[in-house]
Amino acid sequence: MADYKRRQLSAAEDYHLWVACGGICSFEDCNKRLIQSTEGSLINVGEKAHIIGHAENSARHEYMEEYGYTQEMLENVSNLMLMCHEHHKWIDGHATRSLFPPDRLFKMKEEHEKKVASWSEFKKKKSIAIIHKRLGGPLIDIEYAGESPFILLDAVEDQIEFIDFSTDGWEEGKRSNERLYKKFVEKIKEKKANVAEVFPLSPIPLLIHFGSLLTDTVPYSIYQFDREAGLWVSDNPGAKKEVELTCAKYTKRNNELAVLISVSGIIKASAVNEVLENEYDTLEFVINDPGLKRVLYREDVLFIQSRVKEEVEKLLQTQDYNKIHLFYAGPAGLAIELGRGINSNIWSEVYLYQYNNRKSPKYQYALSI
């Protein structure tokens, strides 16, 4: 047989294959997304798996004529599936390929693509992921509670561990945020994506600042990491937790305002007094029964964010503050949303603080917005 050089798929064929599989592995019951992070670098881990193989000794090549293919046609998208590395090796491995005759794989491809085609218009939306993880090591994979909600086309990331808590370090953190946001905007335009998915796990001041950069370019889904389950969550899959938020105001018409938001723990007034030198008014928010897992889901996050924004802006209508000091104890996803709620046309300059129980004072000034 004459050697046949495989042709490259056109950009349109690549895009069709990607969207048809929904950006997830086409193997039955596999929900693995095909954009992953390896040692801090995002890569497309989708592998083009041939149902009828090219070479004479490749998997299922002997069925080529029976299924109406010629050597030149084997690179057609009708003969290709996008799979994760594990399942690609499984269907082609010498010990396992016999379990995957052409009929089974053509049916698998058809059923997977039908399932993707049947998704609601909401789920057909194409997304760009933003991975903002500057605590600990990088993410290797993004695993959800439930099925992937969008077709993930690409991602941008900052997964360099944040270790410089000096003034210069925080300023560089702000610049890194600005670079990440610029890359994200470029990806949205390049890929013509409909939504963004944000995966945050970084020091709180950086997340609030990054949230303040997120203009309404596209709708955002902000996820939070459920450490116990080891999964990223957004919408509540079960019964709604009753989250109540109390708001207390202590105003004496001072020039500075301290906003205390207690969600995962209680912010003590004594800790705030340690760091603020001037007299200040206070706006304090506390949820019922604060704890590390009290607020994970989108509905509760948005409820708290909207209430904080509303009460702060109400106060700003009657008081002219030179500075707003924001003290926050809560989850990363809510930190992003709090940043998104800061309107620079209405809010005074916002000062953000990093908490460290071993430092004195426990709250250290980080950066301002």
Backbone torsions as a table, in degrees:
resi	resn	phi	psi	omega
1	MET	NA	135.3	179.2
2	ALA	-68.5	145.4	177.6
3	ASP	-64.9	140.7	178.9
4	TYR	-124.1	123.0	179.4
5	LYS	-84.9	124.1	-179.8
6	ARG	-64.6	138.3	176.4
7	ARG	-84.2	154.3	174.9
8	GLN	-80.6	139.9	175.1
9	LEU	-68.3	145.1	175.3
10	SER	-71.9	163.6	178.1
11	ALA	-59.2	-38.3	-179.8
12	ALA	-65.5	-39.9	178.8
13	GLU	-66.5	-42.1	177.3
14	ASP	-58.8	-46.6	-178.1
15	TYR	-64.1	-43.2	179.4
16	HIS	-60.1	-45.1	-178.3
17	LEU	-62.9	-41.8	-178.7
18	TRP	-65.0	-49.2	-176.9
19	VAL	-69.5	-36.9	-179.5
20	ALA	-62.0	-32.0	179.5
21	CYS	-91.8	-0.8	177.3
22	GLY	73.5	14.0	-179.6
23	GLY	73.9	12.9	178.2
24	ILE	-128.0	159.2	-177.0
25	CYS	-56.8	136.2	-176.2
26	SER	-83.6	-4.8	179.3
27	PHE	-68.0	141.8	-175.3
28	GLU	-55.1	130.7	176.6
29	ASP	66.2	11.5	174.2
30	CYS	-94.5	129.4	-177.1
31	ASN	-113.3	21.5	-174.0
32	LYS	-77.1	128.0	175.5
33	ARG	-74.4	150.0	-171.5
34	LEU	-100.4	7.7	166.1
35	ILE	-109.4	119.0	-177.9
36	GLN	-135.2	170.4	179.9
37	SER	-117.7	126.9	178.4
38	THR	-121.3	115.1	-178.9
39	GLU	52.9	39.7	174.7
40	GLY	85.7	1.3	178.7
41	SER	-115.1	126.0	179.6
42	LEU	-75.1	135.4	178.2
43	ILE	-140.0	154.0	172.1
44	ASN	-86.4	110.1	-176.8
45	VAL	-96.4	7.9	177.0
46	GLY	-68.9	131.3	179.7
47	GLU	-115.5	133.6	178.2
48	LYS	-76.1	114.2	-179.1
49	ALA	-104.2	125.8	178.3
50	HIS	-85.0	133.9	173.5
51	ILE	-73.1	-51.6	172.0
52	ILE	-100.2	116.1	-175.3
53	GLY	-71.8	161.8	-177.8
54	HIS	-78.7	-57.6	-172.9
55	ALA	-72.3	158.0	-176.2
56	GLU	-60.8	-32.3	-178.4
57	ASN	-98.9	9.9	-178.4
58	SER	-81.9	167.9	-175.3
59	ALA	-60.9	125.9	172.6
60	ARG	66.5	12.5	-179.6
61	HIS	-61.1	-30.9	-176.3
62	GLU	-65.7	-12.7	-179.9
63	TYR	-93.5	4.6	-171.3
64	MET	-54.1	-55.6	-176.6
65	GLU	-68.9	-36.5	-179.7
66	GLU	-58.9	-33.7	-178.5
67	TYR	-98.6	12.7	171.6
68	GLY	78.8	23.4	178.6
69	TYR	-104.2	152.0	166.6
70	THR	-111.3	169.4	-180.0
71	GLN	-56.7	-38.3	-177.7
72	GLU	-70.5	-18.9	-175.2
73	MET	-94.5	-5.1	-171.9
74	LEU	-70.1	-12.3	177.6
75	GLU	-94.7	6.3	176.0
76	ASN	-66.6	149.1	-178.2
77	VAL	-64.1	-21.2	177.6
78	SER	-65.1	-19.9	-178.9
79	ASN	-105.1	8.7	-174.7
80	LEU	-120.4	144.5	172.2
81	MET	-130.1	144.7	171.7
82	LEU	-92.7	128.3	-177.7
83	MET	-137.4	162.1	170.2
84	CYS	-74.2	164.3	-176.1
85	HIS	-58.8	-43.1	-176.6
86	GLU	-59.8	-47.6	-176.1
87	HIS	-77.2	-27.7	173.9
88	HIS	-62.0	-46.6	179.8
89	LYS	-65.0	-33.6	-178.1
90	TRP	-65.3	-46.4	-176.0
91	ILE	-74.6	-21.2	-177.7
92	ASP	-103.8	-11.0	-176.2
93	GLY	-64.0	144.7	-177.5
94	HIS	-59.9	-34.1	-176.7
95	ALA	-83.0	-16.8	-172.2
96	THR	-122.3	-12.2	-174.3
97	ARG	-61.5	-26.9	-179.2
98	SER	-65.4	-19.5	178.2
99	LEU	-76.6	-9.4	-173.5
100	PHE	-128.3	70.9	175.7
101	PRO	-67.6	164.8	-177.4
102	PRO	-53.2	-42.9	-177.8
103	ASP	-56.3	-42.1	-177.9
104	ARG	-65.7	-42.1	-177.0
105	LEU	-73.6	-39.7	176.3
106	PHE	-61.9	-39.1	177.8
107	LYS	-67.0	-40.7	179.2
108	MET	-61.5	-44.7	178.4
109	LYS	-61.8	-47.0	-177.8
110	GLU	-61.6	-46.3	-176.7
111	GLU	-68.3	-37.9	178.9
112	HIS	-65.7	-44.7	-178.2
113	GLU	-70.2	-31.3	174.7
114	LYS	-66.3	-40.6	179.1
115	LYS	-62.3	-43.9	178.9
116	VAL	-64.1	-42.7	-179.9
117	ALA	-64.3	-25.9	-177.5
118	SER	-85.3	-8.7	179.2
119	TRP	-56.2	150.2	176.1
120	SER	-64.0	163.5	178.5
121	GLU	-58.1	-32.9	178.1
122	PHE	-61.3	-45.5	-175.3
123	LYS	-78.6	-18.6	178.0
124	LYS	-76.2	-8.2	-178.4
125	LYS	-62.5	143.7	-176.9
126	LYS	-98.1	136.8	-172.2
127	SER	-123.6	157.6	167.1
128	ILE	-115.4	130.4	178.9
129	ALA	-89.7	144.0	170.6
130	ILE	-116.8	114.8	178.6
131	ILE	-103.7	111.2	-179.7
132	HIS	-116.7	86.8	-176.1
133	LYS	-128.6	97.4	-177.7
134	ARG	-116.5	18.7	171.0
135	LEU	-113.8	126.9	178.4
136	GLY	70.5	-164.5	-177.3
137	GLY	-76.9	169.3	-176.8
138	PRO	-73.0	155.9	172.4
139	LEU	-71.0	141.9	173.8
140	ILE	-98.3	-35.7	-177.5
141	ASP	-147.1	156.1	176.7
142	ILE	-107.6	107.8	-179.1
143	GLU	-110.1	131.3	-175.9
144	TYR	-102.0	159.8	162.6
145	ALA	-84.2	113.4	-176.4
146	GLY	90.5	-171.1	-177.6
147	GLU	-76.7	155.4	175.8
148	SER	-60.4	129.8	-173.4
149	PRO	-82.0	-21.0	-177.0
150	PHE	-136.0	170.4	172.5
151	ILE	-88.3	109.2	-177.0
152	LEU	-83.0	113.9	-177.7
153	LEU	-89.2	-35.2	-174.1
154	ASP	-167.4	178.6	-179.1
155	ALA	-154.4	157.1	169.3
156	VAL	-124.0	156.8	-174.1
157	GLU	-153.0	153.4	164.5
158	ASP	-132.2	104.6	-177.4
159	GLN	-123.3	24.3	175.3
160	ILE	-83.5	120.8	-174.8
161	GLU	-58.0	133.6	-179.6
162	PHE	-86.3	116.4	-175.7
163	ILE	-127.2	-11.2	-177.0
164	ASP	-100.1	98.6	-176.9
165	PHE	-94.0	18.3	175.9
166	SER	-78.5	171.7	176.9
167	THR	-57.4	-44.3	178.8
168	ASP	-64.1	-36.7	-180.0
169	GLY	-64.1	-43.4	178.6
170	TRP	-66.0	-38.0	178.7
171	GLU	-65.1	-38.6	175.9
172	GLU	-67.2	-33.8	175.6
173	GLY	-61.0	-40.5	176.7
174	LYS	-63.0	-43.2	179.4
175	ARG	-65.1	-37.4	176.9
176	SER	-63.0	-40.4	176.3
177	ASN	-59.6	-43.5	-179.1
178	GLU	-65.1	-38.4	177.2
179	ARG	-66.4	-40.9	179.7
180	LEU	-63.9	-43.4	-179.7
181	TYR	-64.5	-39.0	177.9
182	LYS	-61.6	-44.0	178.1
183	LYS	-62.1	-39.2	179.0
184	PHE	-62.1	-46.4	179.7
185	VAL	-60.1	-40.3	178.6
186	GLU	-63.9	-40.7	179.6
187	LYS	-66.3	-40.9	178.7
188	ILE	-58.2	-44.5	-180.0
189	LYS	-68.8	-44.4	-177.1
190	GLU	-62.3	-44.3	-175.3
191	LYS	-92.3	-7.3	-177.0
192	LYS	54.0	46.6	-178.2
193	ALA	-79.2	156.9	-176.2
194	ASN	-98.4	-28.0	-174.6
195	VAL	-142.4	167.0	173.3
196	ALA	-124.4	144.3	176.1
197	GLU	-117.8	123.3	-173.8
198	VAL	-109.8	126.9	-179.5
199	PHE	-118.2	95.9	-173.3
200	PRO	-104.6	136.1	173.3
201	LEU	-158.3	76.1	-172.4
202	SER	-144.3	171.7	174.9
203	PRO	-55.1	138.4	-172.2
204	ILE	-55.5	-45.9	-179.9
205	PRO	-57.5	-37.5	178.6
206	LEU	-66.5	-37.2	-179.1
207	LEU	-70.5	-42.1	178.7
208	ILE	-63.7	-43.0	177.5
209	HIS	-61.8	-43.9	-179.2
210	PHE	-63.1	-40.9	176.9
211	GLY	-57.9	-37.0	-179.1
212	SER	-67.1	-19.1	178.9
213	LEU	-84.0	-18.7	-172.0
214	LEU	-77.9	91.8	176.4
215	THR	-74.3	171.4	-175.9
216	ASP	-81.5	51.1	177.0
217	THR	-64.1	-46.4	177.8
218	VAL	-144.4	164.4	171.6
219	PRO	-65.8	149.0	-178.7
220	TYR	-117.0	140.8	166.8
221	SER	-110.8	116.5	-178.3
222	ILE	-100.5	122.7	-177.8
223	TYR	-101.5	159.1	173.2
224	GLN	-129.9	148.1	-176.2
225	PHE	-90.9	120.1	175.0
226	ASP	-87.7	99.2	-173.6
227	ARG	-61.6	-36.9	-177.9
228	GLU	-63.6	-43.2	-179.3
229	ALA	-87.3	-18.1	-176.7
230	GLY	70.1	29.4	-175.9
231	LEU	-131.8	155.1	172.9
232	TRP	-89.6	134.5	-177.0
233	VAL	-127.8	154.4	174.8
234	SER	-137.1	-79.2	178.8
235	ASP	-74.8	148.3	-178.1
236	ASN	-77.2	116.8	-179.3
237	PRO	-79.7	-10.9	-175.9
238	GLY	-127.8	-151.3	-178.0
239	ALA	-67.7	143.8	-179.2
240	LYS	-72.0	132.8	171.8
241	LYS	-78.9	143.2	178.7
242	GLU	-84.6	100.2	178.4
243	VAL	-101.7	120.4	177.0
244	GLU	-111.6	147.2	-177.8
245	LEU	-129.0	119.5	175.7
246	THR	-97.4	148.1	-179.7
247	CYS	-129.2	127.5	178.9
248	ALA	-125.1	136.3	-179.9
249	LYS	-116.6	135.7	174.8
250	TYR	-130.7	97.7	-173.2
251	THR	-120.7	135.6	175.5
252	LYS	-132.5	23.1	-179.7
253	ARG	58.1	42.3	171.9
254	ASN	-78.1	170.9	-177.3
255	ASN	-85.9	-10.5	-177.3
256	GLU	-127.0	148.2	-179.1
257	LEU	-122.5	129.7	173.3
258	ALA	-103.8	123.5	177.1
259	VAL	-107.4	117.6	-178.2
260	LEU	-110.0	125.1	-178.2
261	ILE	-123.8	107.4	-175.5
262	SER	-106.7	108.4	-178.5
263	VAL	-121.6	-55.0	179.6
264	SER	-89.9	-13.9	177.7
265	GLY	-165.4	170.6	-177.9
266	ILE	-91.6	128.8	174.0
267	ILE	-86.1	119.8	-176.3
268	LYS	-85.7	137.6	178.7
269	ALA	-59.1	-33.4	-179.6
270	SER	-63.7	-35.3	178.8
271	ALA	-69.6	-35.0	177.6
272	VAL	-69.7	-41.5	179.1
273	ASN	-60.9	-29.8	-179.3
274	GLU	-63.9	-31.0	-171.9
275	VAL	-103.9	-25.8	-178.4
276	LEU	-93.2	125.7	-176.0
277	GLU	-86.7	-34.9	-175.6
278	ASN	-93.5	163.1	173.9
279	GLU	-65.1	145.8	-175.7
280	TYR	-147.2	153.7	169.0
281	ASP	-85.1	161.6	-176.8
282	THR	-129.7	137.4	170.8
283	LEU	-126.7	112.8	-170.8
284	GLU	-118.4	129.1	178.0
285	PHE	-116.7	132.2	178.8
286	VAL	-138.9	129.9	174.1
287	ILE	-85.0	159.8	175.2
288	ASN	-68.1	133.6	176.8
289	ASP	54.6	62.2	179.8
290	PRO	-56.6	143.4	179.6
291	GLY	-173.0	164.5	-173.5
292	LEU	-63.1	-29.8	-177.3
293	LYS	-110.4	15.4	-175.4
294	ARG	-69.6	-34.8	-177.1
295	VAL	-126.1	102.9	177.8
296	LEU	-117.3	-30.3	-164.9
297	TYR	-102.3	155.8	-171.2
298	ARG	-54.8	-44.4	-175.1
299	GLU	-62.4	-39.1	178.9
300	ASP	-73.0	-38.7	177.9
301	VAL	-59.3	-48.8	-177.8
302	LEU	-68.1	-33.5	177.1
303	PHE	-61.4	-47.3	-178.6
304	ILE	-68.1	-44.6	-178.8
305	GLN	-59.4	-45.1	-176.5
306	SER	-67.3	-36.1	179.8
307	ARG	-68.4	-43.2	178.4
308	VAL	-61.1	-48.4	-179.5
309	LYS	-59.0	-45.4	-177.8
310	GLU	-61.9	-47.0	-176.2
311	GLU	-69.9	-38.9	177.6
312	VAL	-63.0	-46.1	-176.5
313	GLU	-71.0	-28.5	172.9
314	LYS	-61.6	-45.7	-179.1
315	LEU	-66.5	-36.8	-179.5
316	LEU	-68.3	-18.6	176.8
317	GLN	-71.5	-24.6	-177.1
318	THR	-112.4	-16.7	-176.4
319	GLN	-123.1	138.3	175.3
320	ASP	-103.3	99.3	179.8
321	TYR	-96.0	139.6	175.1
322	ASN	-77.6	-32.7	-176.6
323	LYS	-141.3	146.5	169.2
324	ILE	-118.5	123.4	178.0
325	HIS	-101.7	119.2	-176.0
326	LEU	-106.3	116.9	177.7
327	PHE	-113.1	124.5	-170.5
328	TYR	-134.3	131.2	171.4
329	ALA	-126.5	101.2	-176.6
330	GLY	-174.7	-176.1	-175.0
331	PRO	-75.3	162.2	-174.1
332	ALA	-65.8	-39.8	-178.0
333	GLY	-63.4	-39.4	177.7
334	LEU	-67.9	-32.9	176.9
335	ALA	-60.5	-43.3	176.9
336	ILE	-59.8	-46.8	-177.6
337	GLU	-66.5	-36.5	175.5
338	LEU	-60.9	-41.3	176.8
339	GLY	-62.4	-39.0	178.7
340	ARG	-64.9	-24.6	-178.8
341	GLY	-83.6	-7.1	-178.4
342	ILE	-81.2	112.6	-179.7
343	ASN	-100.0	109.7	-175.3
344	SER	-65.5	-17.7	177.4
345	ASN	-79.1	-17.1	-177.2
346	ILE	-115.3	-43.0	-175.3
347	TRP	-78.4	147.3	168.3
348	SER	-71.5	176.0	176.6
349	GLU	-59.2	133.0	-175.1
350	VAL	-104.8	125.2	179.6
351	TYR	-101.1	130.2	-175.7
352	LEU	-113.2	149.5	-172.6
353	TYR	-130.7	144.1	175.8
354	GLN	-102.1	131.1	-178.5
355	TYR	-92.4	134.4	173.5
356	ASN	-146.9	111.4	-175.2
357	ASN	-61.5	-21.7	-177.5
358	ARG	-91.0	-5.8	-179.8
359	LYS	-94.9	163.4	172.7
360	SER	-135.5	115.6	-0.6
361	PRO	-69.9	162.1	-176.8
362	LYS	-67.9	-33.0	175.0
363	TYR	-97.7	123.0	179.4
364	GLN	-111.3	133.0	178.0
365	TYR	-59.5	135.6	-179.6
366	ALA	-112.8	-63.4	-174.5
367	LEU	-159.4	171.5	178.3
368	SER	-128.6	157.1	177.3
369	ILE	-118.2	NA	NA
